Amino acid sequence: MTVKIFNGGATNLYSPDNKRAHVVMTVHWDWVLYNFRLPLARALRENGYQVTFVCPAGHYLSKVEAEGFSCVRWKISRKSLNPFREAGSIVHLAGIYRRLKPDIVHHFCVKPNLYGTLAASFSHVPAVINTFTGLGYLLYDSLRARILLFFLNPFFRWAINHPNAVVIFQSESDRRILKEKNILASGAKVFIIPGSGVDIDRFKGKAYSGMDLQRGKKPVVLMASRLLWDKGVKEFIGMAQTLKNQGVQAEFWIAGAPDKGNPECISDSEIEKWSRQGDVKFLGHQDDIFDILSQTDIAVLPSYHEGVPRFLLEAASAGLPLIATDAGGCRMIVHDGVNGYVVPAKNVTALAEAVGRLINDPDLRNRMGEASRQIAVKEFDETKIDKQFLEIYNGLQLIS
């Protein structure tokens, strides 16, 4: 899979000089840093870049520092919308950039993209890379979100189309949405890179070989996600209830925990209520999903909108059939009728029909699981994804 360019300009946006370029990678949650950004940071370091991380304090930072990376603490709240507090976060980040004097700053997610581009401009950072891992709050169908987007639109347009900035989307649908909202200009330097990839050598233990390894047991249907309303948790539970009422024999698991910093977070009381009903087993937060995937037969993600979800990548690499909604990057991983099924978002009936079909047909699960593994190896190998990022880094011409 090659990098796609939509601005029609030259592929060599930058031309590296002879010194060791200093890269600052900025996120607003240390969990994201530890779980998604380390492979790229390692690849950059192996290719001669100096890498520093900037993010809020958290218990994952010690694990990152144990790998030899420097981490600078940034004062920011993921949940806050207080204008004075947010302005303070931008000023603090600008101070960090002035002190570190990076050649390149790479931001991930909407808030760091906006605040980081402002801070980089104030600090005269030569080059900015903004990566959208999903549009998140920009797509929430609520009055609060629409009002917020109305006021932030000019700032987003400025940040995304900044002359020193490169924009990376995980899916063509995200690029199209921002284009339709008149946020992304036709002259912006835009690339599509399908997520952060997956370690195909590690996630391969469940790959099928012509026989159902779970034959004689109840099939396990797994959803792994933060417990947010827009991840489709309610629909997953509705699907489990529907199939159990039909007498379908299967186990339904959800791995994940509430994300208190997200406005779509599901309350503890709601989760406890679902848990008491007994239709779904809640496994809680899992730092390592590998062992759970080895016990799983079908991977499901009924999200309303997505970038390129890591859970589906890992499940595909592990050789599982997939079921996901027709949302964003899910379509890039799930090829309908080949390695799973794509169903409409918020449609419990369609979701139950698709899951029931796989539960009742072990041979179909095996065939689709094998196809998932082939797709993961061909299109989402972590080393191939890192090379695409490196092409962009190596092409940057630093502005003096």
Long-range contacts (C-beta under 8 A, 24 or more apart in sequence): 1-194, 1-379, 1-384, 1-388, 2-388, 3-191, 3-192, 3-193, 3-388, 3-391, 3-392, 4-172, 4-191, 4-192, 5-189, 5-190, 5-191, 6-175, 6-190, 6-192, 7-186, 7-187, 7-188, 7-189, 7-190, 9-189, 11-395, 12-395, 12-397, 13-166, 13-189, 13-392, 13-395, 13-396, 13-397, 14-127, 14-393, 14-394, 14-395, 14-396, 14-397, 14-398, 15-395, 15-396, 15-397, 16-394, 16-396, 16-398, 17-398, 20-48, 20-49, 20-50, 21-48, 21-49, 21-50, 21-103, 21-104, 21-393, 21-398, 22-49, 22-50, 22-52, 22-100, 22-101, 22-102, 22-103, 22-104, 23-49, 23-50, 23-51, 23-52, 23-102, 23-103, 23-104, 23-105, 23-106, 23-393, 24-51, 24-52, 24-53, 24-54, 24-97, 24-100, 24-102, 24-104, 24-105, 24-106, 25-51, 25-52, 25-53, 25-54, 25-105, 25-106, 25-108, 26-53, 26-54, 26-55, 26-74, 26-93, 26-105, 26-106, 26-107, 26-108, 26-112, 26-116, 27-53, 27-54, 27-55, 27-107, 27-108, 27-109, 27-112, 28-55, 28-56, 28-74, 28-76, 28-78, 28-109, 28-111, 28-112, 29-55, 29-56, 29-58, 29-78, 29-261, 30-55, 30-56, 30-57, 30-58, 30-59, 30-60, 30-61, 30-64, 31-58, 31-60, 32-108, 32-109, 33-60, 33-61, 33-64, 34-60, 34-61, 34-63, 34-64, 35-60, 35-310, 36-108, 36-133, 36-196, 36-310, 37-108, 37-196, 38-64, 38-67, 39-196, 39-197, 39-199, 39-382, 39-386, 40-196, 40-386, 40-389, 41-69, 42-67, 43-383, 43-386, 43-387, 43-389, 43-390, 44-390, 44-393, 45-69, 47-390, 47-393, 47-394, 49-393, 52-100, 52-102, 54-93, 54-96, 54-100, 72-96, 72-100, 76-111, 76-115, 77-261, 78-111, 78-261, 78-262, 79-260, 79-261, 79-262, 79-263, 81-148, 86-115, 89-115, 90-115, 90-118, 90-119, 90-122, 93-119, 94-118, 94-119, 94-120, 94-122, 94-123, 97-122, 97-123, 97-125, 98-123, 103-127, 103-398, 104-128, 104-129, 104-393, 104-396, 104-398, 105-129, 106-131, 107-131, 108-133, 109-133, 109-134, 109-136, 110-135, 110-136, 110-137, 110-138, 113-159, 113-160, 114-152, 114-155, 114-156, 114-159, 117-158, 117-159, 117-162, 117-165, 118-155, 118-159, 120-164, 121-162, 121-164, 125-164, 126-164, 126-398, 126-399, 126-400, 127-164, 127-165, 127-166, 127-396, 127-398, 127-399, 128-162, 128-164, 128-165, 128-166, 129-165, 129-166, 129-168, 129-392, 129-393, 130-159, 130-160, 130-165, 130-166, 130-167, 130-168, 131-167, 131-168, 131-169, 131-170, 131-193, 132-167, 132-168, 132-169, 132-170, 132-174, 132-307, 133-170, 133-195, 133-307, 133-308, 134-170, 134-174, 134-305, 134-306, 134-307, 134-328, 134-329, 135-174, 135-177, 135-178, 135-305, 136-305, 137-263, 138-177, 139-177, 139-304, 139-305, 140-230, 140-263, 140-264, 144-263, 153-181, 153-183, 156-183, 157-182, 157-183, 157-185, 160-184, 160-185, 160-188, 161-185, 161-187, 161-188, 164-399, 165-189, 166-190, 166-191, 166-392, 166-396, 167-191, 168-192, 168-193, 168-389, 168-392, 169-193, 170-194, 170-195, 170-307, 170-308, 170-328, 170-329, 171-307, 171-308, 171-328, 171-329, 171-331, 171-332, 173-328, 173-329, 173-331, 174-307, 174-328, 174-329, 191-388, 191-392, 193-385, 193-388, 193-389, 194-308, 194-329, 194-332, 194-379, 194-380, 194-385, 195-307, 195-308, 195-309, 195-310, 195-313, 195-329, 195-380, 195-385, 196-308, 196-310, 196-382, 196-385, 197-313, 197-380, 197-381, 197-382, 197-383, 197-384, 197-385, 197-386, 198-310, 198-313, 198-314, 198-316, 198-317, 198-376, 198-380, 198-381, 198-382, 199-317, 199-382, 200-317, 200-376, 200-377, 200-380, 200-381, 200-382, 202-290, 203-290, 203-293, 203-314, 203-317, 203-318, 203-376, 204-317, 204-318, 204-319, 204-373, 205-290, 205-293, 205-294, 205-318, 206-293, 206-294, 206-296, 206-318, 206-319, 206-320, 206-369, 207-318, 207-319, 207-369, 207-370, 207-373, 208-319, 208-365, 208-366, 208-369, 208-370, 210-366, 211-366, 212-362, 212-363, 212-365, 212-366, 214-297, 214-362, 215-362, 218-249, 218-250, 218-251, 219-249, 219-250, 219-251, 219-297, 219-298, 219-358, 219-359, 219-362, 219-365, 220-250, 220-251, 220-252, 220-253, 220-295, 220-296, 220-297, 220-298, 221-250, 221-251, 221-252, 221-253, 221-296, 221-297, 221-298, 221-300, 221-355, 221-359, 222-253, 222-254, 222-255, 222-292, 222-293, 222-296, 222-298, 222-299, 222-300, 222-315, 223-253, 223-254, 223-255, 223-256, 223-299, 223-300, 223-301, 223-302, 223-311, 224-254, 224-255, 224-256, 224-286, 224-289, 224-292, 224-299, 224-301, 224-311, 225-254, 225-255, 225-256, 225-301, 225-303, 225-309, 225-311, 226-256, 226-257, 226-258, 226-259, 226-262, 227-254, 227-256, 227-257, 227-258, 227-259, 227-265, 227-266, 227-271, 228-258, 228-259, 228-262, 228-264, 228-265, 228-266, 229-264, 229-265, 229-266, 230-264, 230-303, 230-304, 230-305, 231-264, 231-301, 231-302, 231-303, 231-304, 232-301, 232-302, 232-303, 232-304, 232-325, 232-345, 232-346, 233-266, 235-302, 235-345, 235-346, 235-347, 235-348, 235-351, 236-280, 236-300, 236-302, 236-351, 237-274, 237-279, 237-280, 238-348, 238-351, 238-352, 239-300, 239-302, 239-348, 239-351, 239-352, 239-355, 240-279, 240-280, 241-277, 241-279, 242-348, 242-349, 242-352, 243-352, 243-355, 243-356, 243-359, 244-279, 246-356, 248-356, 248-359, 248-360, 249-359, 250-359, 251-281, 252-279, 252-280, 252-281, 253-280, 253-281, 253-282, 253-283, 253-292, 253-296, 254-280, 254-281, 254-282, 254-283, 255-283, 255-284, 255-285, 255-286, 255-289, 255-292, 256-283, 256-284, 256-285, 256-286, 257-284, 257-285, 289-314, 290-314, 290-318, 293-318, 293-320, 294-318, 296-320, 297-321, 297-358, 297-359, 297-365, 298-322, 298-323, 298-355, 298-358, 298-359, 298-365, 299-323, 300-324, 300-351, 300-355, 301-325, 301-330, 302-343, 302-345, 302-351, 303-327, 303-330, 303-345, 304-345, 304-346, 305-345, 306-330, 308-332, 308-333, 308-380, 309-333, 313-376, 313-380, 315-372, 316-372, 316-373, 316-375, 316-376, 316-380, 317-372, 317-373, 317-376, 317-377, 317-380, 318-373, 319-369, 319-370, 319-372, 319-373, 320-369, 320-372, 321-358, 321-364, 321-365, 321-368, 321-369, 321-372, 322-368, 322-372, 323-351, 323-354, 323-355, 323-358, 332-379, 333-375, 333-380, 335-371, 335-375, 338-368, 338-371, 338-375, 339-368, 339-369, 339-371, 339-372, 339-375, 340-368, 340-372
